[in-house]
Amino acid sequence: MAAEVGINKSYSVGLLKEIKMKVLADENMPLVQKLFGDWTQVTTSAGRHIRAEQLAETDVLLVRSITQVNDALLSKAQQLRFVGTATIGCDHIDTELLAKKGIAFASAPGCNKVAVGDYVLAALLDVAEHKQWALKDKTLAVVGVGNTGTEVAKRARALGMKVLLCDPPKAAREPNATTDYVDYSEALTADLVSFHVPLTQEGEHSTWHLLNETVIARLSAEQVLINACRGEVWDNQALLARQTSATPLTLVMDVWEHEPHVLAELVPYVFIATPHIAGYSLEGKARGTWALYEALCAHLQQPTQYEFAALLPPPAIKAVQIEGELDQALVRRLVRLVYDIRQDDHDFRAALGQTEFFDRLRKTYFQRRELGSLHLIGANDTASGLGFAP
């Protein structure tokens, strides 16, 4: 465990007016200047290219998932006292090293779970349209039942789908849980399987290449697989071999092995391909920055100065009047009104092969709003289960 978030004696409240901490932040984090700019000295940098030399005089480092915070990066960090990641996952952070160095650490659990729920819901609806499926007749297995997996399960149930939950570590911790968990083998029998696990490479429940050649060979050609967690959870080369066979699967891939490098040969065989943006809603990214702002304020024992809701701009479309049943066809139209996943897929394919296309798409990503920004007037309780504001 990293150091507990507590008072940093070098920067007590009384000194904040006399000294400005130096903050280095990923350039793709919104609201950094707004939240930190008036009381710290903020510098931003491309997250994938942050180097050890930049941390020589840095007090606070704020990153997202693409920055590897390890011994090499911290080798010149003589005055670093706080590291925060505006993400749910922490596999890119050497938390044991931070603890050893006495550097406080904070993450943002749950910050983008709603955005990932929106992404998977949009993918489910597009797959169903393509296959002419009624989703209420299908089964979805959610592999990894943390913040994002739970959100995805909620959306699927609102669509009327049968949901299987697979999370062996969580099932072991909750032997008396009212929800029945299934093992991985049973999860892989579902019509659709959505992965939401952290990336781990050691231990009984390692998730590296959880979807490997052996597992892929057992799958039916009718099945749909979705990956919106970490690229290395799927063996991309093994998938390419399956996809170029006579019985390809239907794939939705937001994450890829060896990002930002993509196995280009696989892309033509992927139904929906996007550049690791499932959690990239405006609200999701803002929540991540906000969580680190709150954590740093707590670390310095100073009060927060803002209200989160007031930091977001109003959505372009605030409300829609619903007449009649909120069926699958209408839900698909409403989701696309807020977020059209097909545009992300189009942009990915159009840019594939261009220099640094992956990171450029992420850096220039539009201000995507969450479904909760749209109020459905006259809708039933299904609306909130799907993520809309009822």
C-alpha positions as CSV (number, residue, x, y, z in Angstrom):
1,M,0.0,0.0,0.0
2,A,1.2,3.5,-0.8
3,A,1.5,6.2,1.9
4,E,-1.7,7.3,3.5
5,V,-3.1,10.7,2.3
6,G,-2.3,13.0,5.2
7,I,-0.6,16.3,6.0
8,N,2.5,17.1,4.1
9,K,4.5,19.2,6.5
10,S,6.4,20.9,3.7
11,Y,3.3,22.5,2.5
12,S,1.0,23.3,5.5
13,V,-1.9,25.7,4.9
14,G,0.0,28.7,6.3
15,L,2.7,28.3,3.7
16,L,0.5,28.0,0.6
17,K,0.4,31.7,0.1
18,E,4.1,32.0,0.2
19,I,5.1,28.9,-1.9
20,K,3.5,27.4,-5.0
21,M,3.9,23.7,-5.4
22,K,4.9,22.5,-8.8
23,V,2.4,20.2,-10.4
24,L,3.0,18.1,-13.5
25,A,-0.2,16.7,-15.1
26,D,-1.2,14.7,-18.1
27,E,-2.4,17.1,-20.8
28,N,-5.6,15.1,-21.4
29,M,-6.9,15.8,-17.8
30,P,-9.6,18.4,-17.9
31,L,-10.1,21.1,-15.3
32,V,-6.5,20.9,-14.1
33,Q,-5.9,24.7,-14.6
34,K,-9.3,25.5,-13.1
35,L,-8.8,23.4,-10.0
36,F,-5.1,23.7,-9.4
37,G,-3.9,26.8,-11.3
38,D,-4.6,29.5,-8.8
39,W,-2.7,27.9,-5.9
40,T,0.0,25.7,-7.6
41,Q,2.3,26.1,-10.6
42,V,0.9,23.7,-13.2
43,T,2.7,22.2,-16.2
44,T,1.1,19.7,-18.5
45,S,2.7,17.1,-20.7
46,A,1.7,14.2,-23.0
47,G,1.2,11.4,-20.6
48,R,3.0,8.8,-22.6
49,H,6.1,11.0,-22.8
50,I,6.6,12.2,-19.3
51,R,10.3,11.7,-18.4
52,A,12.3,11.4,-15.3
53,E,14.0,14.8,-15.9
54,Q,10.6,16.5,-15.7
55,L,10.2,15.3,-12.1
56,A,13.4,16.7,-10.8
57,E,11.7,19.7,-9.2
58,T,8.1,18.5,-9.2
59,D,6.0,18.2,-6.0
60,V,2.8,16.7,-7.4
61,L,2.4,14.3,-10.3
62,L,-1.1,13.7,-11.8
63,V,-1.4,11.0,-14.5
64,R,-3.8,8.9,-16.4
65,S,-3.5,5.2,-17.4
66,I,-0.8,5.6,-20.1
67,T,2.0,6.9,-17.8
68,Q,4.1,4.1,-16.1
69,V,5.0,5.4,-12.7
70,N,7.9,3.2,-11.8
71,D,11.5,3.4,-10.5
72,A,12.8,4.7,-13.8
73,L,10.4,7.6,-13.9
74,L,11.0,8.5,-10.3
75,S,14.8,8.2,-10.4
76,K,15.3,12.0,-10.4
77,A,12.2,13.0,-8.3
78,Q,13.9,14.5,-5.3
79,Q,10.9,16.5,-4.0
80,L,7.9,14.5,-5.2
81,R,5.4,14.2,-2.4
82,F,2.1,13.2,-4.0
83,V,1.1,11.1,-7.0
84,G,-2.4,10.8,-8.3
85,T,-3.9,8.8,-11.1
86,A,-7.3,10.0,-12.5
87,T,-8.3,6.4,-13.3
88,I,-9.9,3.4,-11.7
89,G,-7.1,1.0,-12.4
90,C,-3.7,1.3,-10.8
91,D,-1.7,-1.4,-12.6
92,H,0.5,1.4,-14.2
93,I,1.5,2.6,-10.7
94,D,4.2,1.0,-8.5
95,T,2.4,1.7,-5.3
96,E,4.9,-0.3,-3.2
97,L,7.7,2.0,-4.5
98,L,5.6,5.1,-3.6
99,A,5.1,3.7,-0.1
100,K,8.8,3.0,0.3
101,K,9.6,6.6,-0.8
102,G,7.0,8.1,1.5
103,I,5.0,9.5,-1.4
104,A,1.3,9.8,-0.9
105,F,-0.9,8.2,-3.5
106,A,-4.5,8.7,-4.6
107,S,-6.6,7.2,-7.4
108,A,-10.1,7.8,-8.7
109,P,-12.2,4.6,-8.2
110,G,-15.4,4.7,-10.1
111,C,-14.7,7.9,-11.9
112,N,-15.5,6.6,-15.4
113,K,-17.7,3.7,-14.6
114,V,-20.8,5.5,-16.0
115,A,-18.9,6.3,-19.3
116,V,-17.9,2.7,-19.7
117,G,-21.5,1.7,-19.1
118,D,-22.6,4.1,-21.8
119,Y,-20.0,2.7,-24.2
120,V,-20.9,-1.0,-23.6
121,L,-24.6,-0.2,-23.9
122,A,-24.0,1.6,-27.2
123,A,-21.9,-1.4,-28.4
124,L,-24.6,-3.9,-27.3
125,L,-27.3,-2.0,-29.3
126,D,-25.1,-1.8,-32.4
127,V,-24.3,-5.4,-32.3
128,A,-27.9,-6.3,-31.8
129,E,-28.9,-4.1,-34.8
130,H,-26.2,-5.8,-36.9
131,K,-27.2,-9.3,-35.9
132,Q,-31.0,-8.5,-35.8
133,W,-31.1,-9.7,-32.2
134,A,-33.6,-8.9,-29.5
135,L,-31.3,-8.4,-26.5
136,K,-34.0,-9.4,-24.0
137,D,-33.5,-13.0,-25.4
138,K,-29.7,-12.9,-24.9
139,T,-27.3,-13.6,-22.1
140,L,-24.4,-11.3,-21.2
141,A,-21.5,-12.5,-19.0
142,V,-19.7,-9.7,-17.2
143,V,-16.1,-10.8,-16.3
144,G,-14.9,-8.6,-13.5
145,V,-17.6,-7.2,-11.3
146,G,-16.0,-4.0,-9.9
147,N,-17.2,-0.5,-10.5
148,T,-17.4,-0.7,-14.3
149,G,-18.6,-4.3,-14.4
150,T,-21.4,-3.6,-12.0
151,E,-22.5,-0.6,-14.1
152,V,-22.5,-2.7,-17.3
153,A,-24.6,-5.4,-15.6
154,K,-27.1,-2.8,-14.5
155,R,-27.5,-1.6,-18.1
156,A,-27.9,-5.1,-19.5
157,R,-30.6,-5.9,-16.9
158,A,-32.5,-2.8,-17.9
159,L,-32.5,-4.1,-21.5
160,G,-34.1,-7.3,-20.2
161,M,-31.0,-9.4,-20.7
162,K,-30.0,-12.3,-18.5
163,V,-26.7,-11.4,-16.7
164,L,-24.0,-13.8,-15.5
165,L,-21.4,-12.4,-13.1
166,C,-17.9,-13.8,-13.1
167,D,-15.4,-12.6,-10.6
168,P,-13.6,-15.4,-8.7
169,P,-11.6,-13.1,-6.3
170,K,-14.8,-11.2,-5.4
171,A,-16.8,-14.4,-5.0
172,A,-14.2,-15.8,-2.6
173,R,-14.4,-12.6,-0.5
174,E,-18.2,-12.7,-0.5
175,P,-19.1,-16.3,0.0
176,N,-22.6,-15.4,1.4
177,A,-23.4,-12.8,-1.3
178,T,-27.0,-13.0,-2.5
179,T,-25.8,-12.8,-6.1
180,D,-24.6,-16.1,-7.5
181,Y,-21.3,-15.9,-9.4
182,V,-20.4,-18.3,-12.2
183,D,-17.0,-19.6,-13.0
184,Y,-15.0,-18.4,-16.1
185,S,-15.9,-21.5,-18.1
186,E,-19.6,-20.9,-17.6
187,A,-19.3,-17.2,-18.4
188,L,-17.7,-18.1,-21.7
189,T,-21.0,-19.8,-22.7
190,A,-22.9,-16.6,-22.8
191,D,-24.1,-15.0,-26.0
192,L,-22.0,-11.9,-25.2
193,V,-19.0,-11.6,-22.9
194,S,-17.8,-8.2,-21.6
195,F,-14.4,-8.0,-19.8
196,H,-13.9,-5.5,-17.0
197,V,-10.9,-6.9,-15.0
198,P,-7.8,-5.1,-13.8
199,L,-4.5,-6.2,-15.4
200,T,-2.6,-8.6,-13.2
201,Q,0.3,-10.9,-14.2
202,E,0.9,-12.9,-11.0
203,G,-1.1,-15.0,-8.6
204,E,-4.0,-17.4,-8.9
205,H,-6.2,-14.9,-10.6
206,S,-3.8,-13.4,-13.2
207,T,-5.7,-11.7,-16.0
208,W,-2.9,-11.3,-18.5
209,H,-4.1,-13.2,-21.6
210,L,-7.2,-14.3,-19.8
211,L,-8.5,-14.7,-23.3
212,N,-5.8,-16.9,-24.8
213,E,-5.5,-19.3,-27.7
214,T,-7.0,-22.2,-25.7
215,V,-10.0,-20.2,-24.6
216,I,-10.6,-18.7,-28.0
217,A,-10.6,-22.1,-29.7
218,R,-13.6,-23.1,-27.5
219,L,-15.8,-20.2,-28.4
220,S,-18.7,-20.4,-30.8
221,A,-18.7,-18.3,-34.0
222,E,-22.0,-16.8,-32.8
223,Q,-20.5,-15.2,-29.7
224,V,-19.7,-11.6,-29.1
225,L,-16.7,-10.4,-27.0
226,I,-16.2,-6.9,-25.6
227,N,-13.0,-5.6,-24.1
228,A,-13.1,-2.2,-22.4
229,C,-10.6,-2.8,-19.6
230,R,-6.9,-3.5,-20.6
231,G,-5.5,-4.6,-23.9
232,E,-3.2,-7.3,-22.5
233,V,-6.2,-9.2,-21.1
234,W,-6.7,-10.5,-24.6
235,D,-4.1,-12.3,-26.7
236,N,-4.4,-10.2,-29.9
237,Q,-2.3,-12.5,-32.1
238,A,-4.4,-15.5,-31.1
239,L,-7.5,-13.5,-31.9
240,L,-6.1,-12.6,-35.3
241,A,-5.7,-16.3,-36.0
242,R,-9.3,-17.0,-35.0
243,Q,-10.6,-14.0,-37.0
244,T,-8.9,-15.1,-40.2
245,S,-10.4,-18.6,-39.9
246,A,-13.7,-19.8,-41.3
247,T,-15.4,-19.1,-37.9
248,P,-14.6,-15.6,-36.8
249,L,-16.1,-14.0,-33.6
250,T,-17.8,-10.7,-33.3
251,L,-15.4,-8.4,-31.5
252,V,-15.8,-5.0,-29.8
253,M,-12.3,-3.7,-28.9
254,D,-11.6,-0.4,-27.1
255,V,-8.2,-1.5,-25.8
256,W,-5.3,-3.2,-27.5
257,E,-2.1,-5.0,-26.6
258,H,1.0,-2.8,-26.7
259,E,-0.9,0.5,-26.9
260,P,-0.4,2.9,-28.6
261,H,0.7,0.3,-31.2
262,V,-2.2,-1.6,-32.6
263,L,-2.1,-4.9,-34.4
264,A,-3.4,-3.3,-37.7
265,E,-4.0,-6.7,-39.3
266,L,-6.7,-7.5,-36.7
267,V,-8.7,-4.3,-37.1
268,P,-10.6,-5.3,-40.3
269,Y,-11.9,-8.3,-38.4
270,V,-13.2,-6.2,-35.5
271,F,-16.9,-5.1,-35.5
272,I,-16.3,-2.0,-33.4
273,A,-12.7,-0.6,-32.9
274,T,-11.9,2.4,-30.8
275,P,-8.8,4.0,-29.2
276,H,-9.2,3.3,-25.5
277,I,-11.9,5.9,-25.0
278,A,-14.7,3.9,-23.4
279,G,-14.3,5.9,-20.2
280,Y,-13.6,9.2,-22.0
281,S,-16.8,11.1,-21.3
282,L,-16.5,14.7,-20.2
283,E,-18.0,13.8,-16.9
284,G,-15.8,10.8,-16.4
285,K,-12.5,12.6,-17.0
286,A,-13.7,15.5,-14.9
287,R,-14.5,13.2,-12.0
288,G,-11.0,11.8,-12.2
289,T,-9.4,15.2,-11.9
290,W,-11.9,16.2,-9.2
291,A,-11.0,13.1,-7.1
292,L,-7.3,14.0,-7.2
293,Y,-8.1,17.7,-6.3
294,E,-10.1,16.5,-3.3
295,A,-7.3,14.1,-2.3
296,L,-4.6,16.7,-2.6
297,C,-6.7,19.2,-0.6
298,A,-7.1,16.6,2.1
299,H,-3.4,15.9,2.0
300,L,-2.7,19.5,2.7
301,Q,-5.6,19.8,5.1
302,Q,-7.2,22.7,3.2
303,P,-10.8,23.0,2.2
304,T,-12.0,22.5,-1.4
305,Q,-13.0,25.7,-3.2
306,Y,-15.4,24.4,-5.9
307,E,-18.6,22.4,-6.4
308,F,-18.2,19.7,-9.0
309,A,-21.5,20.1,-10.8
310,A,-20.8,23.8,-11.4
311,L,-17.7,23.0,-13.3
312,L,-19.5,21.2,-16.2
313,P,-21.0,23.0,-19.2
314,P,-24.7,22.4,-20.0
315,P,-25.4,19.6,-22.5
316,A,-26.5,20.5,-26.0
317,I,-29.7,18.6,-25.6
318,K,-31.1,18.5,-22.0
319,A,-34.4,16.7,-22.4
320,V,-36.6,14.6,-24.6
321,Q,-40.3,13.9,-24.3
322,I,-41.0,10.2,-24.5
323,E,-44.3,8.9,-25.9
324,G,-44.9,5.2,-25.8
325,E,-42.8,2.2,-24.8
326,L,-39.1,2.5,-24.2
327,D,-38.2,-0.4,-26.4
328,Q,-34.9,-1.5,-27.9
329,A,-35.3,0.5,-31.1
330,L,-36.1,3.7,-29.2
331,V,-33.3,3.2,-26.7
332,R,-30.8,2.8,-29.6
333,R,-32.0,6.1,-31.1
334,L,-31.8,7.9,-27.8
335,V,-28.3,6.5,-27.1
336,R,-27.1,7.7,-30.5
337,L,-28.6,11.1,-29.8
338,V,-26.0,11.5,-27.0
339,Y,-23.2,9.2,-28.1
340,D,-22.8,7.5,-31.5
341,I,-20.2,4.8,-31.1
342,R,-20.1,4.3,-34.8
343,Q,-18.4,7.7,-35.2
344,D,-15.6,6.6,-32.9
345,D,-15.2,3.4,-34.9
346,H,-15.1,5.4,-38.2
347,D,-12.5,7.8,-36.9
348,F,-10.3,5.0,-35.7
349,R,-10.3,3.2,-39.0
350,A,-9.8,6.4,-41.0
351,A,-6.7,7.3,-38.9
352,L,-5.3,3.7,-38.6
353,G,-1.7,3.7,-39.8
354,Q,-1.1,7.4,-39.5
355,T,1.8,8.6,-37.3
356,E,0.8,8.5,-33.6
357,F,-2.8,8.2,-34.6
358,F,-3.8,6.4,-31.4
359,D,-2.7,9.1,-29.0
360,R,-3.9,11.9,-31.3
361,L,-7.4,10.5,-31.3
362,R,-7.4,10.4,-27.5
363,K,-5.9,13.9,-27.2
364,T,-8.4,15.5,-29.6
365,Y,-11.4,13.5,-28.5
366,F,-14.7,15.5,-28.5
367,Q,-16.6,16.5,-25.4
368,R,-18.7,13.4,-25.1
369,R,-21.5,13.7,-22.6
370,E,-22.9,10.8,-20.5
371,L,-26.4,9.5,-21.0
372,G,-27.3,11.0,-17.6
373,S,-27.0,14.4,-19.2
374,L,-30.3,13.7,-21.0
375,H,-33.6,13.9,-19.1
376,L,-36.3,11.6,-20.5
377,I,-39.6,13.1,-19.7
378,G,-42.4,10.6,-19.4
379,A,-40.1,7.6,-19.4
380,N,-40.5,4.7,-17.0
381,D,-38.1,3.3,-14.5
382,T,-36.1,1.6,-17.2
383,A,-34.6,5.0,-18.2
384,S,-32.5,5.3,-15.0
385,G,-31.4,1.7,-15.3
386,L,-30.1,2.5,-18.8
387,G,-28.2,5.5,-17.5
388,F,-30.5,8.3,-18.6
389,A,-31.9,11.0,-16.2
390,P,-35.6,10.0,-15.6
